[in-house]
Amino acid sequence: MTPSTDPLPQTPRPRRSRRTLMILAALALFLLPIAVRAALYAGDTAPRSWRDADWSSVGSLPAPAAHPDARVLVLSGRTGGWKGVVSVHSWIVLKAKDARGWSRFDVVGWGNPVRLNGWEPDGRWYGNPPTVVADVSGEAAEALIPRITDAIRGYRYANAGDYRVWPGPNSNTFVAGVLRAVPELGAALPANAIGRDFRPGAYVGASDSGTGVEASVFGVLGVKAGWVEGLEVNLLGLVVGLDLRRPAVKLPGYGRIGLGPVPTAIAAGHL
């Protein structure tokens, strides 16, 4: 009797199936939130052009004469157009003790990147009210302002043409650089601050707040773990993670989605 030449039946490979499911689930975590935000934006009536947006103050800051103490704020507001689907814009506001005005520092994508007082210190960004990332007052702020000022002056991408929307350096790269230079602020930019993790090469070391560690390649691929930052995985600048300190999830386009508001003030240099 002639032996059969039929091939043996293939045995299933559950490991490969599980691996495929894990990859698809991971991609869904990064892509589905963006797709949802894009759909919401497409049906929204938000201004599509900077000319149509409201850039006015939200009226949250007192007149300098009514607040003689030194103060430092890091603010963030969702940007406009399709960029707003995935990212926020961040800036720094300073007031020295007894100063007669607030000083706002931004980085933008035209002309010389670093701008002083281009907008109201607590102004809306593309019509979106700002949120507070860090707020320090009194003697703690007075001690930090010279170091923050030095970090702003030493920003390495301050020349015309240095700005890049993605992966950076952009406005969030600028503010993140200040946070790294002054870890006593104890703050980290929102997870949807695209460009915050940009560095010109590979990096392994302390996280921005100094409370954890991170590993990153050009800010487009990386992992991070820290008390302030939580747990984060970065893929092409999009971040998925967990906030352990104040329970929340971090999703691309949304930033932090938690059970309660993030405290807006830092007292005596700590949360």
C-alpha positions, -999 to 999 in steps of 0.1 A, spaced: 0 0 0 14 33 -10 20 57 19 0 88 20 17 120 8 -8 143 23 7 169 46 2 165 83 -25 187 97 -12 220 111 -15 224 148 -29 257 160 -5 283 173 -22 300 202 9 320 211 9 337 178 -28 344 181 -24 359 215 5 380 203 -16 393 174 -44 402 198 -20 420 221 -6 440 192 -41 449 180 -52 459 215 -21 481 219 -28 498 186 -64 503 196 -53 521 228 -33 545 208 -55 550 177 -91 547 189 -90 578 212 -75 598 184 -102 586 160 -129 596 185 -115 630 191 -111 636 154 -148 627 148 -159 650 176 -137 678 162 -152 673 127 -187 680 141 -176 708 164 -181 745 159 -147 755 173 -129 781 152 -108 767 124 -85 797 121 -65 817 146 -82 848 133 -116 836 145 -104 823 179 -109 841 212 -75 849 228 -88 870 257 -80 866 294 -101 843 315 -97 867 344 -82 842 368 -51 862 378 -53 892 401 -39 926 393 -2 926 402 -7 953 428 -33 931 445 -8 902 446 26 916 457 41 881 463 62 864 437 44 837 417 52 811 391 26 794 369 28 767 342 -3 768 321 -16 746 293 -45 750 268 -57 729 239 -44 742 206 -65 748 175 -72 732 142 -65 696 137 -35 699 160 -60 703 188 -72 668 183 -39 654 197 -21 682 216 -21 711 239 1 743 240 20 751 272 35 783 285 51 799 316 40 829 336 62 847 361 58 876 385 87 887 408 79 901 442 64 936 439 66 934 401 42 957 383 32 931 357 30 894 348 55 880 323 44 853 299 68 831 279 57 810 249 74 793 220 57 796 187 64 784 151 71 816 133 99 841 136 120 839 167 104 811 187 106 825 222 80 852 228 75 875 258 40 887 265 26 879 232 -8 871 248 -26 876 281 -9 857 309 -41 837 315 -54 840 280 -74 815 262 -55 795 235 -75 792 203 -106 799 225 -98 771 250 -93 782 287 -60 772 302 -55 747 329 -29 750 357 0 725 356 19 742 384 14 772 407 39 784 432 37 816 453 56 835 479 92 827 490 93 794 471 85 812 439 109 840 447 137 814 450 128 796 418 123 826 395 161 833 388 166 796 379 135 796 357 147 828 340 181 812 334 165 782 318 144 803 295 175 823 284 194 791 279 168 774 257 188 758 230 162 761 202 156 798 204 167 807 169 144 812 139 139 779 121 145 757 151 108 751 158 92 718 146 56 709 153 65 672 155 83 656 172 98 688 185 112 711 195 80 730 200 62 750 227 59 719 249 96 711 245 104 746 258 83 743 289 94 707 296 130 719 294 122 745 321 106 718 343 137 696 340 159 726 349 138 733 380 125 699 393 114 716 425 83 726 406 73 690 410 53 690 379 50 673 345 32 685 314 0 667 304 3 634 285 -11 651 254 15 678 253 31 666 221 68 675 220 74 675 258 96 644 256 117 655 226 154 653 230 180 653 203 188 616 205 185 588 230 180 595 267 180 573 298 178 590 331 156 610 355 121 620 346 112 657 342 100 660 378 130 641 392 106 617 409 112 588 384 131 575 354 125 574 317 140 561 285 133 578 252 145 580 216 139 615 201 107 617 221 89 594 196 94 561 214 98 557 251 87 545 286 84 565 318 77 557 355 76 582 383 56 595 412 45 626 394 45 612 358 29 579 367 34 550 342 36 560 305 43 544 271 51 568 243 46 558 206 52 585 180 46 611 206 12 596 216 11 585 253 -9 558 270 -5 554 307 -17 554 343 -16 581 370 -9 563 402 -7 593 425 -42 604 416 -59 575 399 -65 581 363 -58 568 328 -38 587 302 -50 584 266 -38 600 233 -57 632 225 -74 633 259 -44 635 283 -56 626 318 -90 611 324 -95 606 362 -119 604 391 -113 640 402 -95 672 394 -58 676 396 -48 701 423 -38 734 408 -14 747 435 19 738 449 24 749 485 59 755 498 74 738 468 56 705 471 22 690 462 
